[in-house]
Amino acid sequence: MASYDYDYDEHEADLEPMSAEDRAQMDKGLMAVRQELKQSPDLQVTTAQIEDSLWNYYFDVGKSVASLQKTYGVKPKQTPKKQTAPKAKSPMMPAGLEPRPEHCQGRKLMARSESFAHFFSDMPWLNVPEHRKTTFIPPTMPIPGGLPGGAPSKLQALASRRKRKAEEKDVAGPSRPQTMSGEKVEKPTATSVVQKVQRLSIDDRVSTPTPQTSVTEKKPKLEEPDIPNVLVEEPSALACTISVHSKDEHPRPSQSRYPIPYMDIEIPSHMPPLFDFSTPSPDDIALAAQAKVGKKNASPNRKNAAVAPTANMQNLKIKDSTPLPTSKHIDVTREWSRRSNPKNDACFVVVGHVDHGKSTMMGRLMLELGVVDERTMRKHKKEAQIIGRSSFAYAWIMDSGSTERERGVTIDISVFPFETEKTSFTILDAPGHAHFTPAMVTGATYADFGILVVDASTGALESGLKGQTKQHALLLRSMGVNRVIVAINKMDAAGWDAVRYEEIRNQIKGMMKGMKFVLKNISFVPVSGLMGDNLVTKPTNPKAAWYNGPTLIEELETAKYPTEETIRKPLRMDVVDIVKDDFAGLSVHGRVRQGYMQVGDALLLQPSGEKAYVRALAIGNESKDFVVAGQYVRLFLSHIDPSHILTGDTVCDPLDPVPVVRNFQMKALAFEPVLPDVLEVLRGRIQAPAHARPLSLIHPKTGEVQHVHPQLLKQGQFGRLEIRLKDHKVALEKGNRVVLRDGTGRPVAAGLLD
Ligand SMILES: Nc1nc2c(ncn2[C@@H]2O[C@H](COP(=O)(O)OP(=O)(O)OP(=O)(O)O)[C@@H](O)[C@H]2O)c(=O)[nH]1
């Protein structure tokens, strides 16, 4: 057995001579090194040493000289050396590389590395008798242009058949179409591609289709190939997804369809079919049983929303086979009118210029009402102090997002439910910054009334009147939010100055009058959100002694909503938020605009047309059997894929759904000139580009048409607009509030659907 310890010197004899090219490089390098070292009187280096050094440094003269001087004690030459960039001396080594590592230095290794074969010559595994040696047959390569998996294409198969025919003709003569084996050559029949491929010999498959005729030969008439009538399949959904194309978008030519293998296999008549689709599947049986249960409980009474939809649910495509949620079949309108503690439900939006104190006021109100406890407040104060935003501690009750807290700016609408003795309220705290107007519009879409917060401190009112104080008031007006409480805030900073309060009151009154608000629906309350003055209790500050009007909460309590009439209308709820919770399951948040629903009800989501069931209901953390118009609820859904729900969708009664429209007309107030142009439609969470065109100019008070097809609606004018959505369809109906804004995000007009 040979030893595996390799000794280079022992195998010196095995070294292969240097190539002619290397030899020439070496000779050139040798001369150059000698030239460099010529002036050294104590030169002790041999030719072999120089050659070794040159080899190690890839024929780099400079590096070789330096190495020799260092190794053999030759003093460096005093004359400055020419600085040449190291050149690559071998085609394998680029310039600037490090010298060869020690373990592979010397040309010995190169020589040896090519002569390892001898080393294993006595290995037993190499002494295989000739008859036992494997014969390697090259694998069948896919034919160029053939089908995946190596099958030839139809064209190649045809060429191959012709070639074979021609060869057979040569052998057997034209009158006897037979193969070499004596079989008759049959005209290819219409069978499957699978069979066709099987008939082809390996020779056929690897042969390149060549022209069958020479130039001089008469070109035989090309026969149409017998293309088998096979079942073909479209590319799969996965394939379409991967290639980012939809099937419809890019229909593929028929030749790119591949046959489904084995579809031509004939099943003998005595064998049962593999899949019998003539009988119901286990899923069908389960669904039929569920439908039966639903039918048994059905009653023709529309008032019982749990029952009526079920009767009409036969057409619904249920997405999973989990049992339907069970309903208590409550007569909701009767229960609601008989409730022991009749409370109003009211939802208000808090609007106003940025930093005028909206969130602080609402946060402090929650503390004063005991909705938020002192402990939580202390925590907020401490955390706000840590990041140097102590003055925002109350605002943190509303602004729960980390970005909102860090930046001290409300970004999205905050929803906060709370109750007083008389009313169940929902606060929609809107952002004041102009960038977040869509969120403010979302709030205004669902609100029964608004609180317009105005900063009383010097200069703030003025900047607000030029900014969001005015814009938000306009948006409220044009969206039909007619009841507004103007909270004149930061009265502590204004020293509870009665004159300042009156001044602000008059200015805002004038502005709102100009916006065609009915003044009896507007009320004013001086407050200090930060100090908690006049929110729930009368101000304690002696400077506020002049004020003897209502507190903010007293003003809020005047709201009355909903009426029985609203509850009897078909269900509408706009999806403001979607929550996918691993534990609690899929739920959506929103305000029931009209109608009611109870656990077990069937629902329809528009504009998608997806169906679902009410699995559970909750208001705040309290679970409910039913919810009615006016309440801000959490609706837990079943039998729907979460990917089919979007914010902005409308949850509605499947028997009386909200229509899905592409074109509509609306009565709008123009904040900016409205010309025929592309604008963005904003409704709740819906944002869709549309083409807007003025149809008529309307008198704001009488509603009479003053001018048909005006070229534009001027700022402050009321008119009817035609809206054509560009690519979306939206769920909208008469009376819905819609805002239009331009490309810069500035609201241009707002109004109600006609
Ligand atoms: N002096 C005084 N400062 C107040 C009062 N209310 C709010 N502030 C301060 O005003 C600043 C802004 O308050 P926020 O409540 O965040 O204002 P906002 O209107 O909600 O701001 P955005 O939602 O971002 O538009 C904070 O520093 C508050 O402490 C008040 O009544 N008096």
The ligand as an SDF file (V2000), in Angstrom:
LIG
                    3D

 32 34  0  0  0  0  0  0  0  0999 V2000
  -52.4080   75.6480   27.4860 N   0  0  0  0  0  0  0  0  0  0  0  0
  -53.1030   74.7210   26.9030 C   0  0  0  0  0  0  0  0  0  0  0  0
  -52.5070   73.8750   26.0530 N   0  0  0  0  0  0  0  0  0  0  0  0
  -53.2450   72.9140   25.4910 C   0  0  0  0  0  0  0  0  0  0  0  0
  -54.6090   72.7760   25.7390 C   0  0  0  0  0  0  0  0  0  0  0  0
  -55.0750   71.7460   25.0140 N   0  0  0  0  0  0  0  0  0  0  0  0
  -54.0180   71.2390   24.3420 C   0  0  0  0  0  0  0  0  0  0  0  0
  -52.9100   71.9380   24.6110 N   0  0  0  0  0  0  0  0  0  0  0  0
  -51.5570   71.6810   24.0620 C   0  0  0  0  0  0  0  0  0  0  0  0
  -51.5800   71.7960   22.6560 O   0  0  0  0  0  0  0  0  0  0  0  0
  -50.6640   70.8620   22.0760 C   0  0  0  0  0  0  0  0  0  0  0  0
  -51.3640   70.0730   21.0150 C   0  0  0  0  0  0  0  0  0  0  0  0
  -52.3600   69.2840   21.6000 O   0  0  0  0  0  0  0  0  0  0  0  0
  -53.0370   68.0750   20.8380 P   0  0  0  0  0  0  0  0  0  0  0  0
  -54.1310   67.5990   21.7130 O   0  0  0  0  0  0  0  0  0  0  0  0
  -52.0580   67.0860   20.3860 O   0  0  0  0  0  0  0  0  0  0  0  0
  -53.5850   68.8310   19.5680 O   0  0  0  0  0  0  0  0  0  0  0  0
  -54.4230   68.1990   18.3880 P   0  0  0  0  0  0  0  0  0  0  0  0
  -55.3350   69.2310   17.8740 O   0  0  0  0  0  0  0  0  0  0  0  0
  -55.0550   66.9250   18.8140 O   0  0  0  0  0  0  0  0  0  0  0  0
  -53.2950   67.8930   17.3220 O   0  0  0  0  0  0  0  0  0  0  0  0
  -53.4610   67.0360   15.9770 P   0  0  0  0  0  0  0  0  0  0  0  0
  -54.4260   65.9240   16.2990 O   0  0  0  0  0  0  0  0  0  0  0  0
  -52.1250   66.5520   15.6440 O   0  0  0  0  0  0  0  0  0  0  0  0
  -54.0350   67.9630   14.9850 O   0  0  0  0  0  0  0  0  0  0  0  0
  -50.1550   70.0170   23.2110 C   0  0  0  0  0  0  0  0  0  0  0  0
  -48.9110   70.4860   23.6150 O   0  0  0  0  0  0  0  0  0  0  0  0
  -51.1520   70.2570   24.3380 C   0  0  0  0  0  0  0  0  0  0  0  0
  -50.6010   70.1390   25.6330 O   0  0  0  0  0  0  0  0  0  0  0  0
  -55.2240   73.6850   26.6530 C   0  0  0  0  0  0  0  0  0  0  0  0
  -56.3990   73.6670   26.9660 O   0  0  0  0  0  0  0  0  0  0  0  0
  -54.4140   74.6280   27.1920 N   0  0  0  0  0  0  0  0  0  0  0  0
  1  2  1  0
  2  3  2  0
  2 32  1  0
  3  4  1  0
  4  5  2  0
  4  8  1  0
  5  6  1  0
  5 30  1  0
  6  7  2  0
  7  8  1  0
  8  9  1  0
  9 10  1  0
  9 28  1  0
 10 11  1  0
 11 12  1  0
 11 26  1  0
 12 13  1  0
 13 14  1  0
 14 15  2  0
 14 16  1  0
 14 17  1  0
 17 18  1  0
 18 19  2  0
 18 20  1  0
 18 21  1  0
 21 22  1  0
 22 23  2  0
 22 24  1  0
 22 25  1  0
 26 27  1  0
 26 28  1  0
 28 29  1  0
 30 31  2  0
 30 32  1  0
M  END
$$$$
